């Protein structure tokens, strides 16, 4: 057996090695530290398990020595974590033991301090005072402890204090910054510190001109250059950098933009002499310190024929009722500020629209419907009004208005199907959703909101309210109770759909629910009856040929379709192989000749099974009596054992007794033969001694073909003739004279 042993409660075995130690370095002897004999590590399959994916140590199981597998870098494995400890386990087998082990990597001074930037730029204003402090970026050293950065030194510099002098005396200084660590020997890193003395903003920008005057045509293209303004600043650096900006003048929105770097002014919007013939702009020049100077730009606009007609909507009626004849949709006016032909205008709309454009007063127009509209054909019209002047070039203005047509309730709900057929299996769960009746309405709003309802049934025998319910909002149909196919195969009803218009419109549709059959009924045996007080016994002559029809099992199934397809099977018999059953019609026939050794009484057990899923079945028990002597004039004489030791006087007595016995037996045989014949004739008239139960058969029986049901008000007499090759059914009058046999009644025979 394999035992599992944990070394619990003991401290971990700890080792320590400096980082960057070469691979193959002997860390320790595990056999000695674990107090295990040399060679036992190999015998017990010792191995090292690391918490990481990489093997860092190697174990010689023969000697117990633990070596470094590769050179270890503390900064890579642990970063700035201190202490740097690697955990691993020693695993032994037979028995299994675990030993916790730790390896600590000590730091060595293997990295120099390093500045992230080879050069740092300090910007110091010329007004800086002696002793002012400016922060510098620290050097980085991945080592830890005393091996990390300890202090900084700056190279000697005779000019550093000149920073307080004027800008022209010392605009820039350069220093060397050195960082030393505390290692032995110490290591260092250096960087260059460049100190630049910056200017103060004591001069404002000045424009070359205080006023710029420009003339421009009103059809000047966009982004065209109007003028370039220029300013200068005596300061240096950012205080000498100038940015130009545009101020609004005279409270008007300026159609100009200025390049803040170059001072170039461009046209950003179209100019219109008729609207604004003159512009005054103020231009500002601002340096990096916030000081600014200003100038004025005066722009005179020269007039050309560049104005397109203007259109103004006075009234707009939308939506308009769909049945309104010649309704006024809109009234609008047009205007062109130009003169002459440039101010003359014409208006038009798209062709093939049911709208007319009429001129009323000067430059006023009305838009009206030409005929009644149909919202269901088109619910919205986008009408584009085009206004053009007569100038050169011709200018055109287009304005689009949207006219919506309001709905009136002129459409009844329409079902998506002319009729609906829904299917549901019998024995369903109550409140089962079986389908959805859906209707649509071409109208909109409340005129298209449809509610559903069940209409009264024309069949007074159909309790529709207890069978079906409908969701008034979405038309979902539910069966309220479990259905029985044998009681109700299908039923029809009508569903109404009504909108919420005024007046409300409605329509209806025929719905047919078809109940699908489940295999929930076992086959029922009509003959021979299994619940009779006296079992029915079939007579079988001993001398019949193979294939002789003994009897026929008659059964029905209340289900339909394949659930009512019946098959017959012989399960058990007193003499196996003597009888056979036809699977499809239930006929029981002899399979061979009867012999003297066959029993006189036989009992057969048959199984009647339907074809449902899962199948259901019923069993039938048949009793057979083999009749012997129909073709024999007498019975064989009984054997008489004679005692040879008796006297000859007794022999005569025995002979007399024997003759009397033979005569009696012969007479008895004749009487038995006559009695059998009379009994067979009586059976032909009264079911052959088969008991007919009082009362009625169980109701709702379906024939095997699935074409109908057997009424519970009928009894049927079955006459089975032993000497015939077929079994006939005799239909007697019904037990209730007033009942009529259904036309679709069929019986499996």
For each residue, the residues with C-beta under 8 A, 3 or more apart:
1:
2: 93 94 95 96
3: 95 96
4: 95 96
5: 95 96 97
6: 97 98
7: 10 97 98 99 100
8:
9:
10: 7
11: 14
12: 87 100 101 102
13: 33 34 99 100 101 102
14: 11 101 102 103 104
15: 27 28 66 101 102 103 104
16: 103 104 105 106
17: 21 25 27 68 72 103 104 105 106
18: 21 105 106 108
19: 72 73 74 75 84 105 106 107 108 110
20: 71 72 73 108 110
21: 17 18 25 68 71 72
22: 25 68 71
23: 67 68 69 70 71
24: 67 68
25: 17 21 22 67 68
26: 29 65 66 67
27: 15 17 57 66 67 68 103
28: 15 32 33 65 66
29: 26 32 33 63 64 65 66
30: 33 34 36 41 46 59 64 65 66 90
31: 34 36 37 38 40 41 63 64
32: 28 29 35 64
33: 13 28 29 30
34: 13 30 31 90 99
35: 32
36: 30 31 40 41 64
37: 31 40
38: 31 41 62 63 64
39: 42 43 62
40: 31 36 37 43 44
41: 30 31 36 38 44 46 59 61 62 64 92
42: 39 45 46 61 62
43: 39 40 94
44: 40 41 92 93 94
45: 42 61 92 93 94
46: 30 41 42 59 61 90 91 92
47: 59 90 91
48: 55 57 58 59 66 88 89 90 91
49: 88 89 90 91
50: 53 54 55 56 57 86 88
51: 87 88
52: 56
53: 50
54: 50
55: 48 50 58 69
56: 50 52 68 69 70 72 86 88 103
57: 27 48 50 66 67 68 69 88 103
58: 48 55 66 67 68 69
59: 30 41 46 47 48 64 65 66 67 90
60: 63 64 65 66 67
61: 41 42 45 46 64
62: 38 39 41 42
63: 29 31 38 60
64: 29 30 31 32 36 38 41 59 60 61
65: 26 28 29 30 59 60
66: 15 26 27 28 29 30 48 57 58 59 60
67: 23 24 25 26 27 57 58 59 60
68: 17 21 22 23 24 25 27 56 57 58 71 72
69: 23 55 56 57 58
70: 23 56
71: 20 21 22 23 68
72: 17 19 20 21 56 68 77 105
73: 19 20 76 77
74: 19 77 78 84 105 106 107
75: 19 78 79 111 142 143
76: 73 79
77: 72 73 74 84 86 105
78: 74 75 81 82 84 105
79: 75 76 142
80: 142 144
81: 78 84
82: 78 107 144 145
83: 104
84: 19 74 77 78 81 104 105 106 107
85: 102 103 104 105
86: 50 56 77 102 103 104 105
87: 12 51 100 101 102
88: 48 49 50 51 56 57 101 102 103
89: 48 49 98 99 100 101
90: 30 34 46 47 48 49 59 98 99 101
91: 46 47 48 49 96 97 98
92: 41 44 45 46 95 96 97 98 99
93: 2 44 45 96
94: 2 43 44 45
95: 2 3 4 5 92
96: 2 3 4 5 91 92 93
97: 5 6 7 91 92
98: 6 7 89 90 91 92
99: 7 13 34 89 90 92
100: 7 12 13 87 89
101: 12 13 14 15 87 88 89 90
102: 12 13 14 15 85 86 87 88
103: 14 15 16 17 27 56 57 85 86 88
104: 14 15 16 17 83 84 85 86
105: 16 17 18 19 72 74 77 78 84 85 86
106: 16 17 18 19 74 84
107: 19 74 82 84 143 144 145 147
108: 18 19 20 143 147
109: 143 147 181 183 184 187
110: 19 20 143
111: 75 114 141 142 143 147
112: 141 181 187 188 189
113: 139 140 141 149 179 180 181 187 188 189
114: 111 139 140 141 189
115: 118 120 137 139 140 177 179 189 190 191
116: 137 140
117: 120 137 191
118: 115 191 192
119: 191 192 194
120: 115 117 136 137 177 191 192 193 194
121: 194 196
122: 134 136 193 194 195 196
123: 196 198
124: 128 132 134 163 195 196 197 198
125: 128 197 198 200
126: 163 166 167 197 198 199 200
127: 200
128: 124 125 132 163 164 197
129: 132 164
130: 161 163 164
131:
132: 124 128 129
133:
134: 122 124
135:
136: 120 122 177 193
137: 115 116 117 120
138: 149
139: 113 114 115 149 152 179 189 191
140: 113 114 115 116 149
141: 111 112 113 114 147 148 149 179 181
142: 75 79 80 111
143: 75 107 108 109 110 111 147 148 181 183
144: 80 82 107 147 148
145: 82 107 148
146: 150 181 182 183
147: 107 108 109 111 141 143 144 181 182 183
148: 141 143 144 145 181 182
149: 113 138 139 140 141 152 179 180 181
150: 146 180 181 182 186
151: 179 180
152: 139 149 177 178 179 180
153: 177 178 179 180
154: 157 175 176 177 178 193
155: 175 176 177 178
156:
157: 154 160 173 175
158:
159: 162 170 173
160: 157 163 173 175 195
161: 130 164
162: 159 165 169 170 173
163: 124 126 128 130 160 170 173 195 197
164: 128 129 130 161
165: 162 169 170
166: 126 169 170
167: 126 170 171 197 199 236
168: 171
169: 162 165 166
170: 159 162 163 165 166 167 173 197
171: 167 168 196 197
172: 194 195 196 197
173: 157 159 160 162 163 170 194 195 197
174: 192 193 194 195
175: 154 155 157 160 192 193 194 195
176: 154 155 190 191 192 193
177: 115 120 136 152 153 154 155 190 191 192 193
178: 152 153 154 155 188 189 190
179: 113 115 139 141 149 151 152 153 188 189 190
180: 113 149 150 151 152 153 186 187 188
181: 109 112 113 141 143 146 147 148 149 150 186 187 188
182: 146 147 148 150 186
183: 109 143 146 147 186 187
184: 109
185:
186: 150 180 181 182 183
187: 109 112 113 180 181 183
188: 112 113 178 179 180 181
189: 112 113 114 115 139 178 179
190: 115 176 177 178 179
191: 115 117 118 119 120 139 176 177
192: 118 119 120 174 175 176 177
193: 120 122 136 154 174 175 176 177
194: 119 120 121 122 172 173 174 175
195: 122 124 160 163 172 173 174 175
196: 121 122 123 124 171 172
197: 124 125 126 128 163 167 170 171 172 173
198: 123 124 125 126 237
199: 126 167 235 236 237 239 240
200: 125 126 127 235 239 289
201: 235 239 287 288 289 290 291
202: 235
203: 233 234 235 239 287 291
204: 233 287 291 292 293
205: 231 232 233 242 285 286 287 291 292 293
206: 231 232 233 293
207: 210 229 230 231 283 285 293 294 295
208: 229 230 231 232
209: 212 229 295
210: 207 295 296
211: 295 296 297 298
212: 209 227 229 295 296 297 298
213: 297 298 300
214: 226 227 297 298 299 300
215: 299 300 302
216: 220 224 226 267 271 299 300 301 302
217: 220 271 301 302 304
218: 270 271 272 273 301 302 303 304 306
219: 270 271 304 306
220: 216 217 224 267 271
221: 224 267
222: 267 268 269 270
223: 266 267 268
224: 216 220 221 266 267
225: 228 264 265 266
226: 214 216 256 265 266 267 297 299
227: 212 214 264 265 297
228: 225 262 263 264 265
229: 207 208 209 212 244 258 263 265 283 285 295 297
230: 207 208 263
231: 205 206 207 208 242 244 263 285 293 295
232: 205 206 208 242
233: 203 204 205 206 239 240 241 242 287 291
234: 203 240
235: 199 200 201 202 203 239 240 287 289
236: 167 199 239 240
237: 198 199 240 241 288
238: 241 287 288 289
239: 199 200 201 203 233 235 236 287 288 289
240: 199 233 234 235 236 237 287 288
241: 233 237 238 287 288
242: 205 231 232 233 285 286 287
243: 260 261 285 286 287
244: 229 231 258 259 260 261 262 263 283 284 285
245: 258 260 283 284 286
246: 254 256 257 258 265 281 282 283 284
247: 281 282 283 284 294
248: 251 252 253 254 281
249: 252 254 279 280 281 282 296
250: 279 280
251: 248
252: 248 249 276 279
253: 248
254: 246 248 249 279 281
255: 267 268 269 270 271 279
256: 226 246 265 266 267 268 279 281 299
257: 246 265 266 268
258: 229 244 245 246 263 264 265 266 283
259: 244 262 263 264 265 266
260: 243 244 245
261: 243 244
262: 228 244 259
263: 228 229 230 231 244 258 259 283 285
264: 225 227 228 258 259
265: 225 226 227 228 229 246 256 257 258 259 281 283 297
266: 223 224 225 226 256 257 258 259
267: 216 220 221 222 223 224 226 255 256 271
268: 222 223 255 256 257
269: 222 255
270: 218 219 222 255 306
271: 216 217 218 219 220 255 267 276 301
272: 218 275 276 301 306 307
273: 218 276 277 301 302 303 304 306
274: 303 307 337 338
275: 272 337
276: 252 271 272 273 279 301
277: 273 300 301 303
278: 298 299 300 301
279: 249 250 252 254 255 256 276 298 299 301
280: 249 250 296 297 298 299
281: 246 247 248 249 254 256 265 296 297 298 299
282: 246 247 249 294 295 296 297
283: 207 229 244 245 246 247 258 263 265 294 295 296 297
284: 244 245 246 247 292 293 294
285: 205 207 229 231 242 243 244 263 292 293 294 295
286: 205 242 243 245 290 291 292
287: 201 203 204 205 233 235 238 239 240 241 242 243 290 291 292
288: 201 237 238 239 240 241
289: 200 201 235 238 239
290: 201 286 287
291: 201 203 204 205 233 286 287
292: 204 205 284 285 286 287
293: 204 205 206 207 231 284 285
294: 207 247 282 283 284 285
295: 207 209 210 211 212 229 231 282 283 285
296: 210 211 212 249 280 281 282 283
297: 211 212 213 214 226 227 229 265 280 281 282 283
298: 211 212 213 214 278 279 280 281
299: 214 215 216 226 256 278 279 280 281
300: 213 214 215 216 277 278
301: 216 217 218 271 272 273 276 277 278 279
302: 215 216 217 218 273
303: 218 273 274 277
304: 217 218 219 273
305: 338 342 391 392
306: 218 219 270 272 273 395
307: 272 274 336 337 338 342 395
308: 336 389 395 396 397
309: 334 335 336 345 387 388 389 395 396 397
310: 334 335 336 337 387 397
311: 332 333 334 385 387 397 399
312: 332 333 334 335
313: 316 330 331 332 399 401
314: 330 331 332 333 364
315: 328 330 331
316: 313 329 330 401
317: 320 327 328 329 330
318: 329 401 402 403 404
319: 403 404 405 406
320: 317 324 327 329 369 373 403 404 405 406
321: 324 327 405 406 408
322: 372 373 374 375 405 406 407 408 410
323: 372 373 408 410
324: 320 321 327 369 372 373
325: 369 371 372
326: 368 369 370 371
327: 317 320 321 324 368 369
328: 315 317 331 366 367 368
329: 316 317 318 320 355 367 368 369 383 401 403
330: 313 314 315 316 317 366 367 401 403
331: 313 314 315 328 360 364 365 366 367
332: 311 312 313 314 364 365 367 385 399
333: 311 312 314 363 364 365
334: 309 310 311 312 345 347 363 365 387 397
335: 309 310 312 363
336: 307 308 309 310 342 343 344 345 389
337: 274 275 307 310 343
338: 274 305 307 342 343 389 391
339: 342 343
340: 343 344 391
341: 344 389 390 391 392
342: 305 307 336 338 339 389 390 391
343: 336 337 338 339 340 389 391
344: 336 340 341 389 390
345: 309 334 336 363 387 388 389 390
346: 387 388 390
347: 334 357 359 365 385 386 387
348: 357 385 386
349: 353 355 357 367 383 384 385 386
350: 353 383 384
351:
352:
353: 349 350 381 383
354: 369 370 371 373
355: 329 349 367 368 369 370 381 383 403
356: 367 368 369 370
357: 347 348 349 365 366 367 385
358: 365 366 368
359: 347 364 365
360: 331 364 365 366
361: 364
362:
363: 333 334 335 345
364: 314 331 332 333 359 360 361
365: 331 332 333 334 347 357 358 359 360
366: 328 330 331 357 358 360
367: 328 329 330 331 332 349 355 356 357 383 385 401
368: 326 327 328 329 355 356 358
369: 320 324 325 326 327 329 354 355 356 372 373
370: 326 354 355 356
371: 325 326 354
372: 322 323 324 325 369
373: 320 322 323 324 354 369 378 405
374: 322 377 378 405
375: 322 378 379 405 406 407 408 443 444
376: 379 410 411 442 443
377: 374
378: 373 374 375 381 405
379: 375 376 404 405 407 444
380: 402 403 404 405
381: 353 355 378 402 403 405
382: 400 401 402
383: 329 349 350 353 355 367 400 401 402 403
384: 349 350 398 399 400
385: 311 332 347 348 349 357 367 398 399 400 401
386: 347 348 349 396 397 398
387: 309 310 311 334 345 346 347 396 397 398 399
388: 309 345 346 394 395 396 397
389: 308 309 336 338 341 342 343 344 345 394 395 396
390: 341 342 344 345 346 394
391: 305 338 340 341 342 343 394 395
392: 305 341
393:
394: 388 389 390 391
395: 306 307 308 309 388 389 391
396: 308 309 386 387 388 389
397: 308 309 310 311 334 386 387 388
398: 384 385 386 387
399: 311 313 332 384 385 387
400: 382 383 384 385
401: 313 316 318 329 330 367 382 383 385
402: 318 380 381 382 383
403: 318 319 320 329 330 355 380 381 383
404: 318 319 320 379 380
405: 319 320 321 322 373 374 375 378 379 380 381
406: 319 320 321 322 375
407: 322 375 379 443 444 445 447 448
408: 321 322 323 375 443 447 501
409: 443 447 499 501 502 503 504 505
410: 322 323 376 443
411: 376 414 441 442 443 447 505
412: 441 499 505 506 507
413: 439 440 441 450 497 498 499 505 506 507
414: 411 439 440 441 442 507
415: 418 420 437 438 439 497 507 509
416: 438 439 440
417: 420 509
418: 415 509
419: 509 510 511 512
420: 415 417 435 437 495 509 510 511 512
421: 511 512 514
422: 434 435 477 511 512 513 514
423: 434 513 514 516
424: 428 432 434 479 483 513 514 515 516
425: 428 515 516 517 518
426: 482 483 484 485 486 515 516 517 518 520
427: 482 483 484 518 520
428: 424 425 432 479 482 483
429: 432 482
430: 479 480 481 482
431: 478 479 480
432: 424 428 429 478 479
433: 476 477 478
434: 422 423 424 477 478 479 513
435: 420 422 476 477
436: 474 475 476 477
437: 415 420 452 470 475 477 495 497 509 511
438: 415 416 475
439: 413 414 415 416 450 452 475 497 507 509
440: 413 414 416 448 450
441: 411 412 413 414 447 448 449 450 499
442: 376 411 414 448
443: 375 376 407 408 409 410 411 447 448 499 501
444: 375 379 407 447 448
445: 407 448 449
446: 449 499 500 501
447: 407 408 409 411 441 443 444 499 500 501
448: 407 440 441 442 443 444 445 499
449: 441 445 446 499 500
450: 413 439 440 441 497 498 499 500
451: 472 473 497 498 500
452: 437 439 470 471 472 473 474 475 495 496 497
453: 470 472 495 496 498
454: 464 465 468 469 470 493 494 495 496
455: 493 494 495 496 508
456: 464
457: 460 462 464 493 494
458:
459: 462 491 492
460: 457
461:
462: 457 459 467 491 493
463: 466 467
464: 454 456 457 467 468 491 493
465: 454 468
466: 463 480 481
467: 462 463 464 479 480 481 483 491
468: 454 464 465 477 478 479 480 493 513
469: 454 477 478 480
470: 437 452 453 454 475 476 477 478 495
471: 452 474 475 476 477 478
472: 451 452 453
473: 451 452
474: 436 452 471
475: 436 437 438 439 452 470 471 495 497
476: 433 435 436 470 471
477: 422 433 434 435 436 437 468 469 470 471 495 511
478: 431 432 433 434 468 469 470 471
479: 424 428 430 431 432 434 467 468 483 513
480: 430 431 466 467 468 469
481: 430 466 467
482: 426 427 428 429 430
483: 424 426 427 428 467 479 487 488 515
484: 426 427 487 488 515
485: 426 488 489 515 516 517 518 559 560
486: 426 521 558 559 700 702 709
487: 483 484 700
488: 483 484 485 491 515
489: 485 514 515
490: 512 513 514 515
491: 459 462 464 467 488 512 513
492: 459 510 511 512 513
493: 454 455 457 462 464 468 510 511 513
494: 454 455 457 508 509 510 511
495: 420 437 452 453 454 455 470 475 477 508 509 511
496: 452 453 454 455 506 507 508
497: 413 415 437 439 450 451 452 475 506 507 508 509
498: 413 450 451 453 504 505 506
499: 409 412 413 441 443 446 447 448 449 450 504 505 506
500: 446 447 449 450 451 504
501: 408 409 443 446 447 504 505
502: 409
503: 409
504: 409 498 499 500 501
505: 409 411 412 413 498 499 501
506: 412 413 496 497 498 499
507: 412 413 414 415 439 496 497
508: 455 494 495 496 497
509: 415 417 418 419 420 437 439 494 495 497
510: 419 420 492 493 494
511: 419 420 421 422 437 477 492 493 494 495
512: 419 420 421 422 490 491 492
513: 422 423 424 434 468 479 490 491 492 493
514: 421 422 423 424 489 490
515: 424 425 426 483 484 485 488 489 490
516: 423 424 425 426 485
517: 425 426 485 559 560 561 563
518: 425 426 427 485 559 563 612
519: 559 563 610 612 613 614 615 616
520: 426 427 559
521: 486 524 557 558 559 563 616 702
522: 557 610 616 617 618
523: 555 556 557 566 608 609 610 616 617 618
524: 521 555 556 557 558 618 698 701
525: 528 529 530 553 554 555 608 618 620
526: 529 554 555 556 697 716 718 747
527: 552 553 554 718
528: 525 532 535 536 551 553 620 622 690
529: 525 526 532 536 690 691 692 693
530: 525 619 620 621
531: 693
532: 528 529 535 536 690 691 693
533: 691
534: 691
535: 528 532 621 623
536: 528 529 532 623 688 689 690 691
537: 623 624 625 689
538: 550 551 622 623 624 625 720 722
539: 625 627 680 688 722
540: 544 548 550 590 594 602 624 625 626 627 722
541: 544 626 627 630 722 723
542: 594 598 626 627 628
543: 594 630 631
544: 540 541 548 590 593 594
545: 548 590 593
546: 589 590 591 592 593
547: 589 590
548: 540 544 545 589 590 725
549: 552 587 588 589 724 725 726 727
550: 538 540 579 588 589 590 624
551: 528 538 587 588 622 720 727
552: 527 549 585 586 587 588 720 727 749
553: 525 527 528 568 581 586 587 588 606 608 620 622
554: 525 526 527 586 718 729 747 748 749
555: 523 524 525 526 566 568 586 608 618 620 704 748
556: 523 524 526 564 566 701 702 703 704 710 747 748
557: 521 522 523 524 563 564 566 610 702 704
558: 486 521 524 564 700 701 702 709
559: 485 486 517 518 519 520 521 563 564 610 612 702 706
560: 485 517 563 564 702 706
561: 517 564 565 706
562: 565 610 611 612
563: 517 518 519 521 557 559 560 610 611 612
564: 556 557 558 559 560 561 610 611 702 703 704 705 706
565: 561 562 610 611 704
566: 523 555 556 557 586 608 609 610 611 704 748
567: 583 584 608 609 610 611
568: 553 555 581 582 583 584 585 586 606 607 608
569: 581 583 606 607 609
570: 573 579 580 581 604 605 606 607
571: 605 606 607 619
572: 604 605
573: 570 576 577 578 579 602 603 604 605
574: 578 599 601 602 603 604
575: 578 579 598 599 602
576: 573
577: 573 591 592
578: 573 574 575 590 591 592 594 598 602
579: 550 570 573 575 588 589 590 591 602 604 624
580: 570 588 589 590 591
581: 553 568 569 570 586 587 588 589 606
582: 568 585 586 587 589
583: 567 568 569
584: 567 568
585: 552 568 582 748
586: 552 553 554 555 566 568 581 582 606 608 748
587: 549 551 552 553 581 582 727
588: 549 550 551 552 553 579 580 581 604 606 622
589: 546 547 548 549 550 579 580 581 582
590: 540 544 545 546 547 548 550 578 579 580 593 594
591: 546 577 578 579 580
592: 546 577 578
593: 544 545 546 590
594: 540 542 543 544 578 590 598 626
595: 598
596:
597:
598: 542 575 578 594 595 626
599: 574 575 602 626
600: 625 626 628
601: 574 623 624 625 626
602: 540 573 574 575 578 579 599 623 624 625 626
603: 573 574 621 622 623 624
604: 570 572 573 574 579 588 621 622 624
605: 570 571 572 573 619 620 621 622
606: 553 568 569 570 571 581 586 588 619 620 621 622
607: 568 569 570 571 617 618 619 620
608: 523 525 553 555 566 567 568 586 617 618 619 620
609: 523 566 567 569 615 616 617
610: 519 522 523 557 559 562 563 564 565 566 567 615 616 617
611: 562 563 564 565 566 567 615
612: 518 519 559 562 563 615 616
613: 519
614: 519
615: 519 609 610 611 612
616: 519 521 522 523 609 610 612
617: 522 523 607 608 609 610
618: 522 523 524 525 555 607 608
619: 530 571 605 606 607 608
620: 525 528 530 553 555 605 606 607 608
621: 530 535 603 604 605 606
622: 528 538 551 553 588 603 604 605 606
623: 535 536 537 538 601 602 603
624: 537 538 540 550 579 601 602 603 604
625: 537 538 539 540 600 601 602
626: 540 541 542 594 598 599 600 601 602
627: 539 540 541 542 630 676 722
628: 542 600 632
629: 632 635 669 672 673 676
630: 541 543 627 673 676
631: 543
632: 628 629 635 669
633: 669
634: 665 666 669
635: 629 632 665 668 669
636:
637: 662 665
638: 661
639:
640: 654 658
641:
642: 646 651 654
643: 646
644:
645:
646: 642 643 650 651
647: 650 651
648: 651 652
649: 652 653
650: 646 647 653 654
651: 642 646 647 648 654 655
652: 648 649 655 656
653: 649 650 656 657
654: 640 642 650 651 657 658
655: 651 652 658 659
656: 652 653 659 660
657: 653 654 660 661
658: 640 654 655 661 662
659: 655 656 662 663
660: 656 657 663 664
661: 638 657 658 664 665
662: 637 658 659 665 666
663: 659 660 666 667
664: 660 661 667 668
665: 634 635 637 661 662 668 669
666: 634 662 663 669 670
667: 663 664 670 671
668: 635 664 665 671 672
669: 629 632 633 634 635 665 666 672 673
670: 666 667 673 674
671: 667 668 674 675
672: 629 668 669 675 676
673: 629 630 669 670 676 677
674: 670 671 677 678
675: 671 672 678 679
676: 627 629 630 672 673 679 680
677: 673 674 680 681
678: 674 675 681 682
679: 675 676 682 683 689
680: 539 676 677 683 684 688 722 723
681: 677 678 684 685
682: 678 679 685 686 688 689
683: 679 680 686 687 688 689 690 722
684: 680 681 688 719 721
685: 681 682
686: 682 683 689
687: 683 690 691 692 717 718 719 720
688: 536 539 680 682 683 684 719 720 721 722
689: 536 537 679 682 683 686
690: 528 529 532 536 683 687 718 720
691: 529 532 533 534 536 687
692: 529 687 715 717
693: 529 531 532
694:
695:
696: 699 712 713 714 715 735
697: 526 701 710 712 714 715
698: 524 701 712
699: 696 710 711 712
700: 486 487 558 709 710 712
701: 524 556 558 697 698 709 710
702: 486 521 556 557 558 559 560 564 706 708 709 710
703: 556 564 706 707 708 709 710 745 746 747 748
704: 555 556 557 564 565 566 748
705: 564 746 748
706: 559 560 561 564 702 703
707: 703 744 746
708: 702 703 742 744 745 746
709: 486 558 700 701 702 703 742 745
710: 556 697 699 700 701 702 703 714 745 747
711: 699 714 734 739 741 742 745
712: 696 697 698 699 700
713: 696 734 735 736 739
714: 696 697 710 711 734 735 739 741
715: 692 696 697 732 734 735
716: 526 729 730 731 732 747
717: 687 692 730 731 732
718: 526 527 554 687 690 727 729 730
719: 684 687 688 728 729 730
720: 538 551 552 687 688 690 727
721: 684 688 724 727 728
722: 538 539 540 541 627 680 683 688
723: 541 680
724: 549 721 727 728
725: 548 549
726: 549
727: 549 551 552 587 718 720 721 724 749
728: 719 721 724
729: 554 716 718 719 747 749
730: 716 717 718 719
731: 716 717
732: 715 716 717
733: 737
734: 711 713 714 715 737 739 741
735: 696 713 714 715
736: 713 739
737: 733 734
738:
739: 711 713 714 734 736
740:
741: 711 714 734 745
742: 708 709 711 745
743:
744: 707 708
745: 703 708 709 710 711 741 742
746: 703 705 707 708
747: 526 554 556 703 710 716 729
748: 554 555 556 566 585 586 703 704 705
749: 552 554 727 729
